[in-house]
Amino acid sequence: MAHKKGDLNQQFKQIWLRFNANIGALWIFSHEIARLAGDWDKQLVHKMAEEIADLFGDDLAEVEKDISEFIPSADTLEVEPDYRENASAREIIEAFQSGEFKQRALHWLYENPNKGFQLLDVMNSAFEQPPANGIILRRSVLVSLVGFLELLVQDLYTVYYASKDAASEDSLAKKAKGGGWKNRLEFFNTLGVDVGLFGSTLDEIVEIAQRRNLIVHKDGVIDRGYLDNVSPSYVQAKGFVAGQRLLVPTAYLERALEMVHFLGAALHQLCWRSWCNAPHKKADDLYHALIFSALRHERYPMVVLLNNFADHLSLGKDARLASWVNHAIAQREMNQKAEVQQMITLLKRSRPNWKIKIAIAALSDDDANTRLLLKRAGEQNKLRNISKDWPLFKPLFGQAWFENAFKVEQNPPRRKQR
């Protein structure tokens, strides 16, 4: 992306829109496409079990269960199973290696000459299209995720040097880019951005990037480079050792998406506010929009992360109050009642405007006051400035009085006669 010195606000906005759109697409892909792939894998297993059960006259449910033992659960396992440690697998391997099995197989073929080709077809189909679509797609999403973060970091480097009238990045920046993810991120300290604010998040990002490297270069097999670069406490807690093949289960991928999206947003905001001396209303608006989007998509832990980090961003009062409200909504949805009450107390002390008063009433489950405040706002033609679909009102969705409050046609202010 080429940058010219000038409107840094516009440059930062464009950088953010690209990164956010890329990550948003991965959220959709991971939730929808990978889920469908998992369903397709289950269909493949079921079809294979049907054919084998038909060939040998076995119980379908038992055959499907046996096959599933040899297929890693993409939703739970981080390490590809070692079948040598599986008692059932060892028993089958030993049986295949025994002379008795060979004799039984030849006898079966003699008794069932027409089924031999059917068995061969089943085995061929298993190797040609193994039930691993979900595993492969999740690995692909992780690779793209780290690539998009890399693009963001490059864009931020570029806009920094462009703002300083530098023809290109200096040698220190180029060295940082080639020195691994920890160096790339810590180099922002040199540019006036305190990445120490991220704490242990940096270690998590480094592990995500290192896992991506294993997938691209080592087919996921843990090597010395991974063990040397990832936090020792993480490796120890997981029990990872060299030679194991790492997978990308659903829970891990969703956490990786959440952390990369959060770090990208927070890093972008820190750079914007550190390198641009103009008022930061545009930055406030984009940050608030991200929190609202995360809330609307029910990514509640990410809402909490973003709101907590807002303490380091010096948001304007309106944006800060809105982030507190959205934080409280996320806590309500996670059933954190004590934390919600703390946020309500904080909001009450903020000299709340009419929107915040409505939010306080809704968060307090005070339907009567919420109804009164909405009615009053409607009479003053203010409801056009508030969304009926705001997750704040989720407990009220479907209630007649609430739906009607937003259906009433408001009379627009009359234009003065000339």
C-alpha positions as CSV (number, residue, x, y, z in Angstrom):
1,M,0.0,0.0,0.0
2,A,1.5,3.3,-1.1
3,H,1.2,6.2,1.3
4,K,1.7,9.9,0.9
5,K,2.3,12.3,3.7
6,G,-0.9,14.2,4.3
7,D,-4.1,13.1,6.0
8,L,-2.8,10.4,8.4
9,N,-6.3,9.9,9.7
10,Q,-7.4,8.8,6.2
11,Q,-4.4,6.5,5.9
12,F,-5.1,4.9,9.2
13,K,-8.7,4.4,8.4
14,Q,-7.9,2.6,5.1
15,I,-5.4,0.4,6.9
16,W,-8.0,-0.6,9.4
17,L,-10.8,-1.2,7.0
18,R,-8.7,-3.6,5.0
19,F,-7.5,-5.5,8.1
20,N,-11.0,-5.7,9.6
21,A,-12.5,-6.8,6.4
22,N,-9.9,-9.6,6.0
23,I,-10.4,-10.9,9.6
24,G,-14.2,-10.6,9.2
25,A,-14.1,-12.8,6.2
26,L,-12.1,-15.4,8.2
27,W,-14.7,-15.3,11.0
28,I,-17.4,-16.1,8.5
29,F,-15.3,-18.8,6.8
30,S,-14.3,-20.5,10.0
31,H,-17.9,-20.6,11.3
32,E,-19.7,-21.6,8.2
33,I,-17.4,-23.4,5.7
34,A,-15.4,-25.3,8.2
35,R,-18.6,-26.4,10.0
36,L,-20.0,-27.7,6.7
37,A,-16.8,-29.5,6.1
38,G,-17.1,-31.2,9.5
39,D,-20.6,-32.3,8.6
40,W,-19.3,-33.6,5.2
41,D,-16.6,-35.6,7.0
42,K,-19.2,-37.2,9.2
43,Q,-21.2,-38.2,6.1
44,L,-18.1,-39.8,4.6
45,V,-17.5,-41.8,7.7
46,H,-21.1,-42.9,7.8
47,K,-21.0,-43.9,4.1
48,M,-17.8,-45.9,4.6
49,A,-19.3,-47.6,7.7
50,E,-22.4,-48.6,5.7
51,E,-20.3,-50.2,2.9
52,I,-18.1,-52.1,5.3
53,A,-21.1,-53.2,7.4
54,D,-22.8,-54.4,4.3
55,L,-19.7,-56.3,3.1
56,F,-19.1,-58.2,6.4
57,G,-22.6,-58.3,7.8
58,D,-21.6,-56.3,10.9
59,D,-23.6,-53.9,13.0
60,L,-23.5,-50.4,11.4
61,A,-23.3,-48.5,14.6
62,E,-20.3,-50.6,15.8
63,V,-18.5,-50.2,12.5
64,E,-19.0,-46.4,12.5
65,K,-17.7,-46.3,16.1
66,D,-14.6,-48.3,15.2
67,I,-13.8,-46.1,12.2
68,S,-14.2,-42.9,14.3
69,E,-11.5,-44.2,16.7
70,F,-9.0,-43.8,13.9
71,I,-10.0,-40.3,12.9
72,P,-8.9,-37.4,15.1
73,S,-11.7,-35.2,16.5
74,A,-11.1,-31.8,14.8
75,D,-13.1,-30.1,17.5
76,T,-11.0,-31.3,20.5
77,L,-7.6,-32.6,19.6
78,E,-4.5,-30.3,19.3
79,V,-2.1,-33.1,18.5
80,E,-2.6,-35.8,15.9
81,P,-3.1,-39.1,17.8
82,D,-0.2,-41.7,17.7
83,Y,-2.1,-44.8,16.8
84,R,0.7,-46.9,18.4
85,E,-0.6,-45.6,21.7
86,N,-4.2,-46.8,20.9
87,A,-4.9,-50.2,22.3
88,S,-7.5,-51.0,19.6
89,A,-5.1,-49.9,16.8
90,R,-2.2,-52.0,18.2
91,E,-4.5,-55.0,18.3
92,I,-5.5,-54.5,14.6
93,I,-1.9,-53.9,13.5
94,E,-0.7,-57.1,15.2
95,A,-3.6,-59.0,13.6
96,F,-2.6,-57.7,10.2
97,Q,0.9,-58.9,10.8
98,S,0.0,-62.4,11.9
99,G,-0.2,-65.4,9.6
100,E,-3.6,-66.3,11.0
101,F,-5.1,-63.1,9.6
102,K,-3.7,-63.8,6.2
103,Q,-5.3,-67.2,6.1
104,R,-8.6,-65.8,7.3
105,A,-8.5,-63.1,4.6
106,L,-7.8,-65.6,1.8
107,H,-10.6,-67.8,3.1
108,W,-13.0,-64.8,3.1
109,L,-12.0,-63.9,-0.5
110,Y,-12.5,-67.6,-1.5
111,E,-16.0,-67.6,0.1
112,N,-17.0,-64.1,-1.2
113,P,-15.3,-63.7,-4.6
114,N,-17.7,-60.9,-5.7
115,K,-17.0,-58.8,-2.6
116,G,-13.3,-58.5,-3.0
117,F,-13.6,-55.7,-5.5
118,Q,-16.1,-54.0,-3.3
119,L,-13.7,-54.0,-0.4
120,L,-11.0,-52.6,-2.7
121,D,-13.3,-49.8,-3.7
122,V,-14.0,-48.9,-0.1
123,M,-10.3,-48.8,0.8
124,N,-9.5,-46.7,-2.3
125,S,-12.2,-44.2,-1.5
126,A,-10.9,-43.8,2.0
127,F,-7.5,-42.9,0.7
128,E,-8.6,-40.7,-2.2
129,Q,-11.0,-38.6,-0.1
130,P,-10.2,-39.1,3.6
131,P,-12.7,-37.5,6.1
132,A,-10.3,-34.6,7.0
133,N,-11.9,-31.6,5.2
134,G,-12.5,-29.7,8.5
135,I,-8.9,-30.2,9.6
136,I,-7.5,-29.0,6.3
137,L,-9.7,-25.9,6.1
138,R,-9.0,-24.9,9.7
139,R,-5.3,-25.1,9.0
140,S,-5.8,-22.9,5.9
141,V,-7.7,-20.3,8.0
142,L,-4.8,-20.1,10.5
143,V,-2.3,-19.6,7.7
144,S,-4.4,-16.7,6.2
145,L,-4.9,-15.2,9.7
146,V,-1.2,-14.8,10.3
147,G,-0.8,-13.5,6.8
148,F,-3.3,-10.7,7.4
149,L,-1.6,-9.7,10.6
150,E,1.7,-9.5,8.7
151,L,0.0,-7.2,6.2
152,L,-1.2,-4.9,9.0
153,V,2.2,-4.7,10.6
154,Q,3.8,-3.9,7.2
155,D,1.2,-1.2,6.6
156,L,1.9,0.4,10.0
157,Y,5.6,0.4,9.3
158,T,5.0,2.0,6.0
159,V,2.7,4.8,7.2
160,Y,5.2,5.6,10.0
161,Y,8.1,6.1,7.7
162,A,5.9,8.0,5.2
163,S,4.8,10.4,7.9
164,K,8.5,11.1,8.6
165,D,9.3,11.8,5.0
166,A,11.6,8.8,4.9
167,A,12.1,7.3,1.4
168,S,11.9,3.8,2.8
169,E,12.2,1.8,6.0
170,D,15.5,2.0,7.8
171,S,17.8,-0.9,8.4
172,L,16.4,-1.5,11.9
173,A,12.9,-2.0,10.6
174,K,14.1,-4.4,8.0
175,K,16.1,-6.3,10.6
176,A,13.0,-6.5,12.9
177,K,10.9,-7.9,10.0
178,G,13.3,-10.7,9.5
179,G,13.8,-11.5,13.1
180,G,10.6,-13.4,14.0
181,W,7.3,-12.2,15.4
182,K,8.5,-11.2,18.8
183,N,11.0,-8.8,17.2
184,R,8.5,-7.5,14.7
185,L,6.1,-6.5,17.5
186,E,8.6,-5.3,20.0
187,F,10.1,-3.0,17.3
188,F,7.1,-0.8,17.7
189,N,8.6,0.3,21.0
190,T,11.3,2.0,18.9
191,L,8.6,3.9,17.0
192,G,7.0,5.3,20.2
193,V,4.4,2.6,20.7
194,D,4.4,0.7,24.0
195,V,3.6,-2.9,23.1
196,G,4.4,-3.8,26.7
197,L,0.8,-3.0,27.3
198,F,-0.2,-6.2,25.7
199,G,1.5,-8.4,28.3
200,S,1.1,-12.1,27.8
201,T,-1.0,-11.5,24.6
202,L,2.3,-11.2,22.7
203,D,3.3,-14.7,23.8
204,E,0.0,-16.0,22.5
205,I,0.5,-14.2,19.2
206,V,4.0,-15.7,18.8
207,E,2.6,-19.2,19.4
208,I,-0.1,-18.7,16.8
209,A,2.5,-17.5,14.3
210,Q,4.9,-20.4,15.1
211,R,2.1,-22.9,14.7
212,R,1.4,-21.3,11.3
213,N,5.1,-21.8,10.4
214,L,4.9,-25.5,11.3
215,I,1.9,-26.0,9.1
216,V,3.4,-24.3,6.1
217,H,6.9,-25.6,6.4
218,K,6.7,-28.9,8.4
219,D,3.2,-30.1,7.9
220,G,2.5,-29.2,11.5
221,V,5.3,-31.4,13.0
222,I,6.8,-29.8,16.1
223,D,10.5,-28.9,15.6
224,R,13.3,-27.3,17.7
225,G,12.4,-23.8,16.3
226,Y,8.8,-24.0,17.7
227,L,10.0,-25.2,21.1
228,D,12.7,-22.5,21.3
229,N,10.4,-19.6,20.3
230,V,7.1,-20.5,22.1
231,S,6.7,-19.7,25.8
232,P,8.1,-22.7,27.8
233,S,5.2,-22.6,30.3
234,Y,2.7,-23.0,27.3
235,V,4.7,-25.9,25.9
236,Q,4.9,-27.6,29.3
237,A,1.2,-27.1,30.1
238,K,0.3,-28.7,26.7
239,G,2.8,-31.5,27.0
240,F,4.2,-30.8,23.5
241,V,7.4,-32.6,22.3
242,A,9.3,-32.6,19.1
243,G,7.9,-34.9,16.5
244,Q,4.2,-34.5,17.4
245,R,2.0,-33.1,14.6
246,L,-0.1,-30.1,15.7
247,L,-3.7,-29.7,14.6
248,V,-6.0,-26.7,14.6
249,P,-9.1,-27.6,16.5
250,T,-12.2,-25.4,16.4
251,A,-11.7,-23.9,19.9
252,Y,-8.1,-23.0,19.2
253,L,-9.0,-21.4,15.9
254,E,-11.7,-19.3,17.4
255,R,-9.3,-18.1,20.2
256,A,-6.6,-17.3,17.5
257,L,-9.1,-15.3,15.5
258,E,-10.2,-13.4,18.7
259,M,-6.6,-12.6,19.8
260,V,-5.3,-11.6,16.4
261,H,-8.3,-9.4,15.8
262,F,-7.9,-7.8,19.3
263,L,-4.1,-7.3,19.0
264,G,-4.5,-5.9,15.4
265,A,-7.2,-3.4,16.5
266,A,-5.3,-2.3,19.7
267,L,-1.9,-2.0,17.9
268,H,-3.5,0.0,15.1
269,Q,-5.2,2.3,17.6
270,L,-1.9,2.9,19.6
271,C,0.0,3.7,16.4
272,W,-2.8,6.1,15.2
273,R,-2.8,8.0,18.5
274,S,1.0,8.1,18.9
275,W,1.8,9.2,15.4
276,C,-1.1,11.5,14.6
277,N,-1.5,14.7,16.7
278,A,-5.0,15.6,15.3
279,P,-8.2,14.9,17.3
280,H,-8.9,11.2,17.4
281,K,-12.7,11.1,16.9
282,K,-12.3,9.0,13.8
283,A,-10.2,6.5,15.7
284,D,-12.8,6.5,18.6
285,D,-15.6,5.8,16.1
286,L,-13.8,2.9,14.5
287,Y,-12.9,1.4,17.9
288,H,-16.5,1.7,19.1
289,A,-17.8,0.2,15.9
290,L,-15.6,-2.8,16.4
291,I,-16.8,-3.3,20.0
292,F,-20.4,-3.1,18.8
293,S,-19.8,-5.5,16.0
294,A,-18.1,-8.0,18.4
295,L,-21.1,-7.7,20.7
296,R,-23.6,-8.2,17.9
297,H,-21.8,-11.3,16.8
298,E,-21.8,-12.6,20.4
299,R,-18.0,-12.5,20.8
300,Y,-18.3,-11.5,24.4
301,P,-14.8,-12.3,25.6
302,M,-13.5,-10.1,22.8
303,V,-15.8,-7.2,23.9
304,V,-14.3,-7.4,27.4
305,L,-10.7,-7.5,26.0
306,L,-11.4,-4.4,23.8
307,N,-13.1,-2.5,26.6
308,N,-10.3,-3.2,29.1
309,F,-7.7,-2.1,26.6
310,A,-9.6,1.2,26.0
311,D,-8.1,2.4,29.3
312,H,-4.9,2.9,27.3
313,L,-6.5,4.8,24.4
314,S,-7.9,8.0,26.0
315,L,-11.2,7.6,24.2
316,G,-13.5,10.6,24.1
317,K,-16.3,10.6,26.7
318,D,-19.1,9.5,24.4
319,A,-17.0,6.6,23.0
320,R,-15.9,5.6,26.5
321,L,-19.4,5.5,27.9
322,A,-20.6,3.5,24.9
323,S,-17.8,1.0,25.5
324,W,-18.7,0.7,29.2
325,V,-22.3,-0.1,28.2
326,N,-21.3,-2.7,25.7
327,H,-18.9,-4.2,28.2
328,A,-21.8,-4.5,30.7
329,I,-24.0,-6.1,28.0
330,A,-21.3,-8.7,27.3
331,Q,-21.0,-9.4,31.0
332,R,-24.7,-9.8,31.3
333,E,-24.8,-12.3,28.5
334,M,-21.9,-14.3,30.2
335,N,-24.0,-14.2,33.5
336,Q,-21.4,-12.1,35.4
337,K,-24.0,-10.3,37.6
338,A,-21.6,-8.8,40.1
339,E,-19.5,-7.3,37.3
340,V,-22.6,-5.9,35.6
341,Q,-23.5,-4.1,38.8
342,Q,-20.0,-2.6,39.0
343,M,-20.4,-1.2,35.5
344,I,-23.9,0.2,36.3
345,T,-22.4,2.0,39.3
346,L,-19.7,3.4,37.1
347,L,-22.2,4.6,34.5
348,K,-24.4,6.3,37.1
349,R,-21.4,8.4,38.2
350,S,-20.6,9.6,34.7
351,R,-23.4,12.3,34.4
352,P,-25.2,10.1,31.9
353,N,-27.0,11.5,28.9
354,W,-30.4,10.2,27.8
355,K,-29.0,7.2,25.9
356,I,-26.9,6.1,28.9
357,K,-29.9,6.5,31.2
358,I,-31.9,4.1,29.0
359,A,-28.9,1.7,29.1
360,I,-28.7,1.9,32.9
361,A,-32.4,1.1,33.2
362,A,-32.2,-1.8,30.7
363,L,-29.1,-3.3,32.4
364,S,-30.8,-3.0,35.7
365,D,-33.8,-5.0,34.4
366,D,-36.0,-2.0,35.2
367,D,-38.6,-2.5,32.5
368,A,-40.9,0.3,33.8
369,N,-38.2,2.9,33.7
370,T,-36.8,1.7,30.4
371,R,-40.3,2.0,28.9
372,L,-40.8,5.5,30.3
373,L,-37.4,6.7,29.0
374,L,-38.0,5.2,25.6
375,K,-41.4,6.8,25.5
376,R,-39.9,10.2,26.4
377,A,-37.1,9.8,23.8
378,G,-39.7,9.0,21.2
379,E,-41.7,12.1,22.0
380,Q,-38.6,14.2,21.6
381,N,-37.8,12.5,18.2
382,K,-34.6,11.0,19.6
383,L,-35.2,7.3,18.9
384,R,-33.9,7.7,15.4
385,N,-30.4,8.0,17.1
386,I,-30.6,4.6,18.7
387,S,-30.9,1.1,17.2
388,K,-33.8,-1.1,18.1
389,D,-31.5,-4.1,17.4
390,W,-28.9,-3.0,20.0
391,P,-28.1,-6.1,22.0
392,L,-28.8,-4.0,25.1
393,F,-32.5,-4.6,24.4
394,K,-32.1,-8.4,23.9
395,P,-34.3,-9.3,26.9
396,L,-37.0,-7.1,25.6
397,F,-37.1,-8.4,22.0
398,G,-40.6,-9.5,21.1
399,Q,-42.4,-7.7,23.8
400,A,-45.2,-5.7,22.3
401,W,-44.6,-2.4,24.1
402,F,-40.9,-2.5,23.1
403,E,-41.6,-3.2,19.5
404,N,-44.3,-0.5,19.3
405,A,-42.0,2.1,20.9
406,F,-39.9,1.9,17.7
407,K,-42.8,1.5,15.3
408,V,-44.4,4.8,16.1
409,E,-43.8,7.3,13.4
410,Q,-42.0,10.2,14.9
411,N,-42.9,13.7,13.7
412,P,-39.8,15.3,12.3
413,P,-39.0,18.8,13.4
414,R,-40.7,21.4,11.3
415,R,-38.6,23.4,8.9
416,K,-38.8,27.1,9.5
417,Q,-40.7,29.1,6.9
418,R,-38.5,31.6,5.0
